[in-house]
């Protein structure tokens, strides 16, 4: 009997309705990165939409009050994503309010009639268009409605049929679900197709964020439930208002069998797309919660799901904590999505940053002092932030700031979406210059013996934060005691104004200069339990990771910074426990196309090892590869690079 290749077998399994999460028979999975672990877009990425054009994939979603609005993400492999443009700068959003929970909703990215289009809701339905997702994007144009169509609501999407005709998938309130063709000018044309019967009895709660795809002559209509979850699917042979021509298929996602899953209620999926190998994929959002361990404050995080077809019935793969086989697509060369470091050497602000208020976008300067970001305050506070992506990290900045009264503050900043719960580590003044660490009603301080130029660091270990200050970036002094931030991380009133936690920099009542910003400092301890991707390994306690097979295994820690502080990594220390001697491998960026940095011998008689390295700099995904021939023999606790 002819043996099938693993890829061929995988495709057959997916098309046949079975999706393996890993293979016990293909040892190459232990030595190459062929799998991913959700979420692929960690942090706040609500209401995702997905577009495939040729070999490229684009994602956009709701920005709400985070501005510049509607970042466009690009990927080659559906797993690794980076921001390539932002559709709507504050200067073009004169009518859009930046009040929390307002802003822009459902940035639906699409392509038809030779152009890229973004449709979004902001006190009406609007669109911008471009020749390339890189922009520039046109001035926004309001979509005109009419009495027959009715109000256009929000969370609409665009479906493009096989003949190239685009349709707006309209959603307004709980009981309005409609379709209407779009003309070459982007405006509604032809007659409305009334699907109000879809949720006439509130079968799907709000039936929001509807999207559509087509396969084997069937149209598939996917409404979501509401912000708490639920995803459903209907199908019909034609685009018709006649409810008898449509079939309700029920839930879209397979039932969960993995008890450890934290993303339990995915919904608001993007329209599924088909790849050249015949497989189908979608992305969808979910809040994160493990029993009473609530991370909902992080926002709605986006995961990648294979779509399983049982005949002409689609199913989304059930959420799982286990590795999932990646789409059969070429490697992207894009790093795993994490908070990005910035040395502020560019004359233009990185697209990774956003502002919590529109006017803050005019209150920064990258040219007043070369290699520094200058923030100038408004009447209260100016901040510049990114979407928090991890549960373990050390965020570091170098600050030049002169505080002379109690109102003047500058430093590191975490804020919940509603901007009502904040963490600050800052240089300030209170009967003398001090370094403060504050959360809710708890403010701790130490004297500022470091001077106007000071390094600040916040270490996150799950819900625990610790703060440090330094005069040289090498020797650190604790600022008070650790604080517990469950009130920042848990579900918030009004669902956190629909967005998640942000991390970055701030100043109040006085200009401040920042030399750089790092969110995952490689010269601080990197707990291995904070891994973003893995295969053949597992967490065995709150502090350790081990491999589960004699074939080896690997783990990846994303977005580690090894040089933005003007110092490169010249060594590494690994904390571990081992039963026998062995050797682990250290790689950067990938296990095949990346670089093998070192083979590191370890001894069962010790619990740490140091190894010199050829100098490494930059922002990298760090891989640790376990030895072959041993299972549950080595427990790795942490890595720490040495300057």
GIZI-V817709 format. One record per helix or strand. SS is the DSSP state (H for helix, E for strand). FROM is the first residue (numbers start at 1). LEN is the number of residues. If there is no record, write none. Layout:
SS_FROM_LEN / SS_FROM_LEN
This chain:
H_6_10 / H_27_4 / E_35_2 / E_41_1 / E_49_5 / E_56_5 / E_64_1 / E_67_1 / E_69_7 / E_82_7 / H_90_3 / E_104_9 / E_115_7 / E_125_6 / E_141_2 / E_153_1 / E_157_4 / E_166_7 / E_176_7 / E_188_1 / E_193_2 / H_196_4 / E_208_8 / E_218_9 / E_229_8 / H_243_3 / E_246_6 / E_253_1 / E_267_1 / E_273_2 / E_280_7 / E_289_2 / E_293_2 / H_296_3 / E_301_10 / E_313_4 / E_324_2 / E_342_1 / E_354_2 / H_358_5 / E_364_2 / E_373_3 / E_382_6 / E_392_9 / E_409_7 / E_422_8 / E_433_7 / E_442_6 / E_453_9 / E_464_7 / E_477_2 / E_483_2 / H_486_4 / H_494_4 / E_502_7 / E_512_7 / E_521_1 / E_526_2 / H_528_3 / E_533_3 / E_537_5 / E_544_4 / E_549_1 / E_552_1 / E_554_8 / E_569_10 / E_582_7 / E_595_8 / E_608_9 / E_619_7 / E_634_9
